[in-house]
Amino acid sequence: MPAHPRQKPVFRFAPSPNGPLHLGHALSAFLNFDLAREHNGRFLLRIEDIDRTRCTPKLEAAIYEDLEWLGLEWEKPVRRQSERFPLYQSALQSLIDQGLAYPAFMTRGEAKAKVAAFEAEGKPWPRDPDGSPHYPCDDRRMSRDEREARQKRAKTFAWRLDMHAAVARLKQPVSWTETGSGSQQEIAADPAAWGDVVLSRSDAPSSYHLSVVVDDAVQEITHVVRGRDLYHATAVHRLLQELLGLPAPIYHHHRLILGADGRKLSKSEGSTGLSVLRHEGRTPADIRRMVGL
């Protein structure tokens, strides 16, 4: 893995305490920890607990217990996203001030119905790389006066990135440095494929996309090592980094651990939970072998 042009390498493992860790998390944690040691770098643990409904202290404590059992050590104190909301709000306000974010008032049901009605006429609706339909552009097309009036009336609304305006703001196309294939490659990013992504909701002060790029910059992360399921989302992250003037880490998207059905593991699959495997008598060495290390 190539060195980053800045300080010594900094890696991070960033789980969400909304369920028990499983073998897929173990692979990611091991890779980050091992690479940090191999390159005489730093290994950080970040708790991504923006979703205060699903994330609980009990599940957070279980993460620490599982990682300690695996033999991993990380720098203290641990960064917790729930303690950094003002920082994410500042980044959001920067995008709003640049005219690159707008209030979105459609509920999920309303947006889904609009897409369904459109597709019922036999016309394709644009979808993101994960297969989800793009958010309708109705709110983006509102006049300033109409938006302000709706904001005063609305009990809840989200902030979304105006993807068209954001991409147009770029001075040149964005890309990212990827090492997941075993060699260093420069990957052309296509953030427009994601449509107007969410930046903030009434029930979550920041989206994953926004908070992760802010945290990586503040923690001076040089190497983001994470699952292949986030490969395409890197395009959005690189766009936000450019818009907010944040540095770009080197990215390494590793293989996923799949279940018996061929799909990536879910936190609801108890058979692959680290705590379950530990209580069955498995050892950390067993876990390493099970994830192919």
Residue pairs with C-beta under 8 A, 6 or more apart in sequence:
1 35
1 39
1 179
1 223
1 250
1 252
2 177
2 179
2 184
2 250
3 9
3 39
4 222
4 223
4 249
4 250
6 220
6 222
6 247
7 220
7 222
8 39
8 40
8 41
8 42
8 222
9 35
9 36
9 39
9 40
9 41
9 42
9 222
9 223
10 36
10 41
10 42
10 44
10 219
10 220
10 221
10 222
10 223
11 32
11 33
11 35
11 36
11 41
11 42
11 43
11 44
11 221
11 222
11 223
11 225
12 32
12 43
12 44
12 45
12 46
12 216
12 219
12 221
12 224
13 28
13 29
13 32
13 33
13 43
13 44
13 45
13 46
13 67
13 72
13 74
14 45
14 46
14 47
14 48
14 212
14 215
14 226
15 21
15 25
15 29
15 47
15 48
15 63
16 47
16 48
16 49
16 51
16 54
16 55
17 47
17 49
17 55
17 56
17 57
17 59
17 60
17 62
17 63
18 51
18 54
18 55
18 56
18 59
18 267
19 54
19 59
19 267
19 268
20 59
20 62
20 66
20 267
20 270
20 273
20 274
20 275
20 276
21 29
21 62
21 63
21 66
21 67
21 267
21 273
21 274
21 275
22 257
22 265
22 266
22 267
22 269
22 272
22 273
22 274
23 257
23 265
23 272
23 274
23 277
23 287
23 290
23 291
24 227
24 256
24 257
24 264
24 265
24 272
24 291
25 274
26 70
26 274
26 287
26 290
26 291
27 254
27 255
27 257
27 291
27 292
27 293
28 225
28 226
28 227
28 254
29 67
29 70
29 72
30 70
30 72
30 288
30 291
30 293
31 225
31 252
31 254
31 293
32 43
32 225
33 43
33 72
33 73
34 293
35 41
35 223
35 225
36 42
36 43
37 43
41 222
41 223
42 75
43 72
43 73
43 74
43 75
44 74
44 75
44 79
44 219
44 221
45 67
45 74
45 75
45 78
45 79
46 78
46 79
46 80
46 81
46 215
46 219
47 60
47 63
47 78
47 79
47 80
47 81
47 82
48 81
48 208
48 211
48 212
49 55
49 60
49 80
49 81
49 82
50 81
50 82
50 204
50 205
50 206
50 208
50 211
51 204
52 82
53 203
55 82
62 275
65 275
66 274
66 275
66 278
67 74
69 274
69 278
69 284
70 274
70 284
70 287
71 284
79 215
79 219
81 88
81 206
81 211
81 215
84 211
84 214
84 215
85 205
85 206
87 214
87 218
88 200
88 205
88 206
88 210
88 211
88 214
89 200
89 205
89 206
91 206
91 210
91 214
91 244
92 101
92 159
92 199
92 200
92 206
92 210
94 244
95 101
95 161
95 199
95 243
95 244
96 159
98 169
98 243
99 162
99 165
100 161
100 162
100 165
100 166
100 169
100 243
101 159
101 160
101 161
101 162
101 199
102 139
102 140
102 142
102 147
102 159
102 160
102 162
102 196
103 139
103 147
103 150
103 151
103 154
103 157
103 158
103 159
104 135
104 139
104 140
104 157
104 158
104 159
104 160
104 196
104 198
105 139
105 150
105 154
105 157
106 114
106 135
106 136
106 138
106 139
111 133
111 135
111 136
112 133
114 136
114 138
115 125
115 133
115 136
118 125
119 125
125 133
125 134
126 133
126 134
126 195
127 133
127 134
128 134
128 193
128 194
128 195
129 193
129 194
129 232
129 233
130 232
134 194
134 195
134 196
135 160
135 195
135 196
137 196
139 147
139 160
140 160
140 162
140 164
140 196
142 150
150 157
151 157
155 202
156 201
156 202
156 203
157 202
158 198
158 199
158 200
158 201
158 202
159 198
159 199
159 200
160 196
160 197
160 198
160 199
161 196
161 197
161 199
161 240
162 196
163 191
163 192
163 194
163 195
163 196
163 197
164 192
166 191
166 239
166 243
167 191
167 192
167 239
169 243
170 239
170 242
173 188
173 189
174 189
174 191
174 235
174 238
174 239
174 242
175 186
175 187
175 188
175 189
175 238
176 186
176 187
176 189
176 234
176 235
176 237
176 238
176 248
176 251
177 184
177 185
177 186
177 187
177 248
177 250
177 251
178 184
178 185
178 186
178 187
178 234
178 250
178 251
178 252
178 253
179 185
179 250
179 251
179 252
180 228
180 231
180 251
180 252
180 253
180 254
187 234
189 234
189 235
189 238
189 239
190 235
191 235
191 236
191 238
191 239
193 232
193 235
194 232
194 233
194 235
194 236
197 207
197 209
197 236
198 207
198 209
199 206
199 207
199 209
199 210
200 206
200 207
200 210
201 207
206 214
209 233
209 236
209 237
209 240
210 240
212 237
213 237
213 240
213 241
213 244
213 246
214 244
214 246
215 221
216 224
216 246
216 249
217 241
217 244
217 246
217 247
221 249
222 249
222 250
223 249
223 250
223 251
223 252
224 249
224 250
224 251
224 252
225 252
225 254
226 251
226 252
226 253
226 254
227 253
227 254
227 256
227 264
228 253
228 254
228 255
228 256
229 256
229 264
230 253
231 253
234 251
234 253
238 248
240 246
241 247
241 248
255 292
256 264
256 265
257 264
257 265
257 272
257 291
258 264
258 265
259 265
259 266
259 269
259 272
265 272
267 273
270 276
274 287
277 286
277 287
277 290
282 290
